[in-house]
Amino acid sequence: MRMNRKNKAFTLVEIMIVVLIIGILIAIAVPNFLKARTSSQTKTCIANLKQIEGAKEQWAMETGQPSTATPVQGDLFPSYVKNWPACPTSGTYTIGDMSTRPTCSVAGHVLP
């Protein structure tokens, strides 16, 4: 005699449990991903500001400029900055004079 064969398929409850687990994992991962992306963009912008500040200092030393001098992008690029940096969040950079640090228009993107 043959025994009854059991169907080897997933039940609706098992599929719903798997979908629920995947949903929970996504709910945990997405906010962490967004936080990491924002942090990375902020760090990139700060690195760009440091690069602009270094170029300003080089320009002032090599050209003998006083602390009240204000360089423009044409003074720094391409002689002191090979590629002009851009804020990853589409902010704009203000170079400023020699006594001030460069700034970004995006809140939180500030040199330490």
N, C-alpha and C positions, 0 to 999 in steps of 0.2 A: 504494500500500500504506500501511496505517496502522501507525504505530509503537505499540508497547505503551505503554499509559498507566501511569505510576507512581502508586501511591497517595500521596496527600499528607497522610498522618496522622503523628502523633508516634509514635515507637517507645517501647517500655517503658523502655529505657535513658535516653532523653531526658527522659521524665517523671520518672524516679527522680533524675536529676541536678538538675532544677528543684526537686523536693521537698527534696533534700539542701541546696541553696543556701538555700532559704527557712528550713530548720531551723537552719542556721548563723547566719543573720542574726537569727533570734529568740533564739538562745542568747546572742548578743552584746548584743541590745537589752534584754532583760528585766532583767538585773542592773543595768544603767545606769539604767533607769527606776525600779527600786526604790530605788536610792541617791539619785536626784534627789528622789523623793517623801519619803524620810526626812529629807533635808537641808532640804527646804522646810518640813516640819512642825516641825523644830527651830527654824528661823529664825522661823516664825510664833509659836511659843510664847515665844521670847525677846522678840519685839516686844510680845507681850501682857504679859510681866513688866515691861518698860520702861514700858508704859502704866499699869500698876498702881502702879509706883514713883513715877511723875510725879503720879498722883492722890493718893498718900499725902503727898507733899511739899506739894502745893497745900493739901490739907486741914489739915496741920499749921501752915502759914504763916497761912492765913486764920482758923483757930480758935485760934491761939496755943498750940498743944500743945507740951509738952516732948519731949525725945528719948526719953523712956521711955514715951510714950503708944503705945497699940496701937489702931489703927483697925480697925473691922469692915467687912464689905462694905456694910452699910447706911449707914455714914458716907461712903463713896466713891461709891456708886451711888444715884441717877442724877445727883447734883450734879457730880461730878468725872470720872466715866466714863459716857458716854452709854449704851453697851451693855456689859454685863459680859462680858469675854472668857472664852473656854473653850479649854482646851488641845486641839489637833487630834488628839492621841493619847489622849484621855480621861483625862489626868492631872488632879490637883486642885491648885489654887493655895493657898498659905499666905501671907497678907499679912504677918504678923509685926509687930513694933513698929517705931518710927521709926529705930532704930539698926541694924536688919537689913534686908536686901533681900528682896523677895518671892521665893518659891521654888515650884518645880513638883515634883510627886511622881515624875515620869518622869526616869530617869537621863539625864544629858546635856543636859537643858533647864535651863541655869544662866545667869544674867546674867554677862557678861564682867567 
